[in-house]
Amino acid sequence: MANKQMTADEILEAIQKMSNEERWKLFDKMYDLYYSKEHLIIKAKRKYLEEDDY
C-alpha cells in the first residue's frame, strides 16, 4: 500500500480529533522542527567535536 500524502484539511481534521495534551505535543514538535535552531546548533557542535577527535 502506497503512502498517501495528507491534505491540509485532513491534517486539521486529525488535529481537531486530538486531545489537548496531544495537540500541545504536536505543536511543540512542529515548533522545534521549523523554528527552533537549538537542535541545529547542538548537531553542529557534536559534528565539530567528533571531527576534533580524529
C-alpha positions in Angstrom: 0.0 0.0 0.0 1.5 3.4 -1.1 1.8 6.2 1.4 -0.8 8.8 0.6 0.0 12.4 1.4 -2.5 14.1 3.6 -4.1 17.4 2.6 -4.1 20.4 4.9 -7.8 19.8 5.5 -7.2 16.2 6.5 -4.4 17.2 8.9 -6.6 19.9 10.5 -9.4 17.3 10.9 -7.0 15.0 12.6 -5.7 17.7 14.9 -9.3 18.6 15.9 -9.8 15.0 17.0 -6.7 15.0 19.2 -6.8 15.6 23.0 -5.4 19.0 24.1 -2.4 17.2 25.5 -1.6 15.6 22.2 -2.1 18.9 20.4 0.4 20.6 22.6 2.9 17.8 21.9 2.4 18.2 18.2 2.8 22.0 18.3 6.0 21.7 20.4 7.4 19.2 17.9 6.4 21.5 14.9 8.0 24.5 16.6 11.2 22.6 17.2 11.3 21.3 13.7 10.6 24.5 11.9 11.5 27.4 14.2 13.9 26.4 16.9 17.5 26.4 15.8 18.8 25.0 19.0 18.8 21.4 17.7 20.9 22.6 14.7 23.4 24.2 17.0 23.7 21.1 19.1 24.1 19.0 15.9 26.8 21.3 14.6 28.7 21.1 18.0 28.5 17.3 18.0 29.9 17.1 14.5 32.7 19.6 15.3 33.6 17.6 18.4 33.6 14.3 16.5 35.8 15.8 13.8 38.2 17.1 16.6 38.6 13.5 17.9 40.4 12.4 14.8 
